[in-house]
Amino acid sequence: MEIKDKVAVITGGGSGIGEALAERFHHEGARGVVVVDRDGENAERVARSIGGTAVELDVTDEAGVVDLVNQTVKDYQALDIFVSNAGYVTQGGLEADNDEIQRMWEVHVMSHIYAARASVPVMVANGGGYLLNTASAAGLLTQLGSLQYSITKAAAVSLGEFLAITYGERGIRVSVLCPQAVETNILANSPDRLDQDTGTPGSAAGDGVLTAGQLADTVIDCMSEERFLVLPHPEVQTYRERKASDVDRWIKGMQRFQGQLFAGNEFTPSDWLLS
């Protein structure tokens, strides 16, 4: 799909990846860009800079997502692209609080369901459309130090596969964005982030940290080719292939990597067992 003359909704659009995509969609000639964020001031700031529309919304509010889609269609007479992008990360293993796991499930999985549930019927009626769901390389591999991030991002990838298979013949194209480290708030909060004192990269940062603008370039290329997996870090494909060819060897390698990564650090995944 080409972006020119299209109408796009972007959640998590007030900063980071969402902001970069909003700017890039505008640059590519989108007819309308709706910038959605829980932080209404940031949404307004980004929307104002590109001549778009700002909406303050918590993406876990399904009724709010339905209203968002309906209002977008009312304002622009179309909805071509829905970018479901909101997300965050916290650290933890089996000791993670149930409420925290549930909250991340709502943000990383249910929000994608709400977006698709509201927008797919509109898109099908108009002859087709595009869903771009932000997951993570963690959804294809894992996230060391965060049980909740790992499982919810894996579910997001699985959901994307289901949507692509189920609705593809009805004109719905689906891409799942699976980056490693990008210069966003998520990187700053990651339990295996780049150590600012020693410069030692965490698991996500080991293959380089992209700017959100660089990631947006890859998104545009993949959407033009309608590729399912959007991999701004090409190394992720190699890791996927290694995992698929010998998962036991891959797990043992990740165990060693985890031991090296967290050695001497404040956080170790087994701390809770000793308390």
Beta strands, then each sheet from edge to edge (+ up, - down):
strand 1: 7-11
strand 2: 32-37
strand 3: 53-56
strand 4: 81-84
strand 5: 129-134
strand 6: 172-177
strand 7: 229-230
sheet 1: 3+ 2+ 1+ 4+ 5+ 6+ 7+
end
